[in-house]
Amino acid sequence: MPDLKSERRSRPRVAASLPVSIKPSEGEPITGQTRDLSMSGIFLYADAPILEGSQLEIVVMLPPQLTAGEKRWVCCQASVIRVTGSRDAGPLGVAASIRSMAALPEIPG
């Protein structure tokens, strides 16, 4: 019988491929793409190396499933808990725990 991992997430996650802007606490801003996210965590693919334990500022537009029906730009403060893959094999997978999240103001267009 296969060994099933117990669910450790505190909130349900939503599968979503969304562009993100990432600012590590050290280094230059980079871009990436989410795989899934919740109000307490995110898994994304980064276009440049990110180290486990890093502190990140992530800007992303949350999907309606996480915002009571409307898309919303947010800025998240997050801690990297796991990095998967190898830069030689494509984008790196980054799992991060979201410490705080703030809605960004809408810009009238």
ROROTI-732389 format. One record per atom (N, C-alpha, C, O): residue in three letters; x, y negated, z. Coordinates in pm, whole numbers, padded with zeros to 5 digits, always signed. Example, Ala and Ser with C-alpha at 12.3 -4.5 7.8 and 13.67 -1.06 7.14 Angstrom:
! residues 2
ala+01319+00569+00780;ala+01230+00450+00780;ala+01320+00330+00780;ala+01424+00332+00846;ser+01285+00225+00708;ser+01367+00106+00714;ser+01290-00003+00787;ser+01341-00114+00804;
***
This chain:
! residues 109
met+00084+00117+00000;met+00000+00000+00000;met+00089-00124+00000;met+00182-00132+00080;pro+00062-00223-00087;pro+00148-00341-00094;pro+00138-00425+00033;pro+00033-00432+00097;asp+00250-00487+00066;asp+00256-00575+00183;asp+00199-00711+00144;asp+00256-00780+00059;leu+00088-00750+00205;leu+00027-00878+00174;leu+00080-00984+00269;leu+00084-00964+00390;lys+00120-01099+00212;lys+00166-01209+00296;lys+00046-01274+00362;lys-00058-01292+00299;ser+00061-01309+00487;ser-00048-01379+00554;ser-00049-01525+00508;ser+00057-01583+00481;glu-00167-01582+00500;glu-00182-01720+00457;glu-00136-01812+00569;glu-00190-01806+00680;arg-00036-01898+00542;arg+00017-01988+00643;arg-00025-02132+00619;arg+00005-02219+00701;arg-00094-02160+00510;arg-00133-02297+00480;arg-00247-02341+00571;arg-00338-02263+00602;ser-00241-02467+00612;ser-00345-02518+00702;ser-00464-02575+00625;ser-00570-02595+00684;arg-00448-02600+00497;arg-00556-02654+00414;arg-00561-02580+00281;arg-00457-02533+00233;pro-00679-02568+00220;pro-00687-02501+00090;pro-00612-02582-00017;pro-00612-02705-00014;arg-00551-02512-00109;arg-00479-02583-00214;arg-00556-02578-00344;arg-00641-02491-00366;val-00524-02673-00431;val-00588-02686-00561;val-00479-02670-00667;val-00377-02739-00664;ala-00502-02580-00761;ala-00409-02566-00874;ala-00426-02687-00964;ala-00537-02715-01010;ala-00318-02758-00989;ala-00326-02878-01072;ala-00188-02911-01128;ala-00090-02914-01055;ser-00182-02934-01258;ser-00058-02974-01323;ser-00065-03125-01345;ser-00125-03173-01440;leu-00001-03198-01253;leu-00007-03344-01255;leu+00134-03402-01256;leu+00223-03348-01189;pro+00157-03510-01329;pro+00289-03573-01324;pro+00311-03640-01189;pro+00218-03697-01131;val+00435-03632-01139;val+00470-03696-01012;val+00598-03776-01027;val+00685-03744-01108;ser+00607-03881-00948;ser+00729-03959-00936;ser+00785-03926-00799;ser+00714-03932-00698;ile+00914-03891-00794;ile+00976-03843-00670;ile+01096-03932-00638;ile+01181-03956-00723;lys+01100-03980-00515;lys+01215-04059-00469;lys+01274-03987-00348;lys+01218-03994-00238;pro+01388-03918-00369;pro+01454-03854-00254;pro+01510-03961-00160;pro+01536-04073-00203;ser+01527-03927-00033;ser+01584-04022+00063;ser+01726-04062+00021;ser+01772-04172+00051;glu+01793-03973-00049;glu+01925-04003-00103;glu+01924-03968-00251;glu+01885-03857-00288;gly+01966-04060-00334;gly+01971-04032-00477;gly+01873-04115-00556;gly+01800-04198-00502;glu+01875-04091-00685;glu+01792-04166-00779;glu+01652-04106-00792;glu+01634-03987-00768;pro+01554-04188-00829;pro+01418-04135-00853;pro+01420-04034-00967;pro+01497-04046-01062;ile+01334-03935-00957;ile+01320-03833-01060;ile+01172-03808-01087;ile+01085-03860-01016;thr+01145-03730-01188;thr+01007-03696-01221;thr+00986-03546-01202;thr+01081-03469-01186;gly+00860-03507-01205;gly+00827-03366-01191;gly+00682-03342-01228;gly+00613-03432-01277;gln+00638-03220-01204;gln+00502-03177-01237;gln+00454-03087-01125;gln+00525-02996-01083;thr+00333-03112-01075;thr+00281-03026-00969;thr+00236-02891-01024;thr+00201-02880-01142;arg+00239-02791-00939;arg+00177-02662-00969;arg+00048-02651-00890;arg-00056-02610-00943;asp+00056-02687-00762;asp-00061-02691-00677;asp-00035-02785-00560;asp+00080-02818-00529;leu-00144-02829-00497;leu-00130-02920-00385;leu-00253-02916-00296;leu-00360-02871-00335;ser-00233-02965-00174;ser-00341-02980-00078;ser-00313-03109-00003;ser-00218-03180-00036;met-00394-03139+00095;met-00371-03260+00174;met-00253-03244+00269;met-00209-03341+00330;ser-00200-03121+00283;ser-00088-03100+00375;ser+00038-03045+00309;ser+00141-03031+00376;gly+00032-03014+00180;gly+00150-02960+00114;gly+00142-02968-00037;gly+00035-02989-00094;ile+00257-02950-00101;ile+00265-02960-00247;ile+00372-02864-00297;ile+00475-02844-00232;phe+00347-02804-00412;phe+00449-02729-00483;phe+00463-02794-00618;phe+00365-02813-00690;leu+00588-02831-00654;leu+00611-02900-00780;leu+00737-02849-00846;leu+00820-02783-00784;tyr+00748-02880-00973;tyr+00868-02849-01050;tyr+00940-02980-01074;tyr+00883-03072-01132;ala+01065-02989-01029;ala+01143-03113-01039;ala+01236-03108-01159;ala+01289-03003-01195;asp+01254-03225-01220;asp+01341-03236-01337;asp+01488-03254-01301;asp+01572-03266-01390;ala+01520-03258-01173;ala+01658-03270-01125;ala+01668-03198-00991;ala+01566-03171-00928;pro+01789-03166-00948;pro+01806-03092-00822;pro+01753-03169-00701;pro+01769-03291-00690;ile+01690-03096-00610;ile+01645-03147-00481;ile+01689-03043-00378;ile+01673-02923-00400;leu+01744-03089-00266;leu+01794-02998-00165;leu+01689-02965-00060;leu+01608-03050-00022;glu+01691-02840-00014;glu+01604-02799+00096;glu+01635-02888+00216;glu+01752-02916+00244;gly+01532-02933+00286;gly+01549-03021+00400;gly+01542-03169+00365;gly+01536-03254+00454;ser+01543-03200+00235;ser+01537-03339+00191;ser+01405-03404+00230;ser+01303-03337+00244;gln+01409-03535+00247;gln+01288-03614+00269;gln+01254-03682+00137;gln+01340-03740+00072;leu+01127-03675+00097;leu+01084-03727-00032;leu+00970-03827-00016;leu+00889-03818+00076;glu+00965-03920-00110;glu+00848-04004-00128;glu+00792-03963-00264;glu+00862-03970-00365;ile+00667-03920-00267;ile+00605-03867-00389;ile+00483-03951-00422;ile+00396-03971-00338;val+00476-03999-00546;val+00358-04071-00594;val+00288-03982-00695;val+00348-03935-00792;val+00158-03959-00671;val+00078-03871-00756;val-00067-03917-00756;val-00113-03977-00658;met-00138-03889-00863;met-00282-03915-00866;met-00352-03787-00825;met-00348-03687-00896;leu-00417-03791-00708;leu-00487-03672-00658;leu-00610-03644-00742;leu-00679-03737-00785;pro-00639-03517-00766;pro-00759-03481-00842;pro-00885-03498-00758;pro-00877-03505-00636;pro-01002-03506-00822;pro-01128-03525-00750;pro-01156-03419-00643;pro-01224-03449-00544;gln-01105-03297-00660;gln-01129-03191-00563;gln-01072-03224-00425;gln-01117-03169-00324;leu-00974-03313-00419;leu-00912-03348-00291;leu-00953-03486-00240;leu-00910-03527-00132;thr-01034-03558-00316;thr-01064-03697-00278;thr-01213-03728-00277;thr-01252-03843-00299;ala-01296-03632-00253;ala-01441-03652-00248;ala-01496-03706-00380;ala-01586-03790-00380;gly-01442-03658-00491;gly-01503-03687-00621;gly-01436-03788-00711;gly-01473-03797-00828;glu-01339-03865-00662;glu-01272-03963-00748;glu-01122-03940-00749;glu-01063-03906-00647;lys-01060-03958-00866;lys-00915-03952-00873;lys-00860-04069-00792;lys-00920-04176-00788;arg-00744-04048-00727;arg-00689-04152-00641;arg-00537-04144-00639;arg-00481-04038-00615;trp-00469-04258-00665;trp-00324-04265-00653;trp-00287-04266-00506;trp-00345-04340-00428;val-00188-04184-00469;val-00140-04181-00332;val+00012-04178-00329;val+00077-04137-00425;cys+00066-04221-00218;cys+00209-04211-00191;cys+00226-04122-00070;cys+00172-04151+00037;cys+00299-04012-00086;cys+00317-03914+00021;cys+00461-03916+00072;cys+00555-03932-00004;gln+00475-03900+00202;gln+00604-03876+00265;gln+00608-03727+00293;gln+00520-03674+00361;ala+00711-03659+00241;ala+00713-03513+00250;ala+00853-03462+00285;ala+00953-03529+00263;ser+00856-03341+00340;ser+00981-03272+00374;ser+00990-03144+00293;ser+00896-03065+00290;val+01102-03124+00226;val+01122-03005+00143;val+01147-02885+00234;val+01237-02886+00318;ile+01065-02782+00217;ile+01080-02662+00300;ile+01138-02544+00223;ile+01188-02448+00284;arg+01131-02550+00090;arg+01185-02439+00010;arg+01214-02488-00131;arg+01139-02569-00186;val+01323-02440-00190;val+01357-02467-00330;val+01379-02332-00396;val+01453-02248-00345;thr+01315-02311-00512;thr+01327-02183-00581;thr+01382-02204-00721;thr+01370-02312-00779;gly+01441-02100-00775;gly+01490-02104-00911;gly+01631-02159-00921;gly+01696-02188-00821;ser+01674-02172-01044;ser+01808-02220-01074;ser+01799-02324-01184;ser+01722-02307-01279;arg+01874-02429-01173;arg+01870-02537-01272;arg+01899-02484-01413;arg+01849-02538-01512;asp+01981-02378-01423;asp+02013-02319-01554;asp+01892-02252-01617;asp+01886-02236-01739;ala+01794-02213-01534;ala+01677-02140-01583;ala+01556-02232-01602;ala+01445-02183-01621;gly+01575-02363-01598;gly+01464-02456-01614;gly+01442-02538-01489;gly+01528-02542-01401;pro+01327-02602-01480;pro+01299-02687-01363;pro+01301-02608-01233;pro+01266-02490-01229;leu+01341-02676-01126;leu+01344-02614-00994;leu+01207-02623-00927;leu+01141-02727-00935;gly+01166-02516-00862;gly+01042-02518-00786;gly+01069-02574-00647;gly+01166-02534-00582;val+00985-02667-00602;val+01004-02731-00473;val+00874-02723-00393;val+00770-02770-00438;ala+00881-02663-00275;ala+00767-02660-00183;ala+00795-02763-00075;ala+00902-02762-00014;ala+00698-02850-00050;ala+00717-02955+00050;ala+00593-02968+00138;ala+00480-02952+00092;ser+00618-02999+00263;ser+00513-03024+00360;ser+00489-03176+00363;ser+00583-03253+00380;ile+00363-03217+00348;ile+00331-03359+00348;ile+00312-03406+00492;ile+00227-03355+00565;arg+00394-03504+00532;arg+00387-03560+00668;arg+00283-03671+00676;arg+00212-03683+00776;ser+00275-03753+00572;ser+00178-03861+00570;ser+00141-03892+00425;ser+00215-03862+00332;met+00023-03954+00410;met-00027-03986+00276;met-00102-04118+00286;met-00184-04137+00376;ala-00072-04209+00193;ala-00140-04339+00193;ala-00194-04365+00054;ala-00124-04346-00046;ala-00320-04409+00047;ala-00381-04444-00082;ala-00317-04572-00132;ala-00291-04665-00055;leu-00291-04577-00263;leu-00234-04697-00324;leu-00347-04783-00378;leu-00449-04730-00422;pro-00330-04915-00375;pro-00436-05002-00425;pro-00454-04989-00575;pro-00358-04966-00648;glu-00577-05003-00620;glu-00607-05000-00762;glu-00561-05131-00826;glu-00575-05238-00765;ile-00508-05124-00945;ile-00469-05244-01019;ile-00579-05273-01119;ile-00606-05191-01207;pro-00643-05390-01108;pro-00750-05422-01202;pro-00697-05422-01345;pro-00589-05474-01371;gly-00773-05365-01436;gly-00725-05358-01573;gly-00820-05420-01661;gly-00799-05424-01782;
***
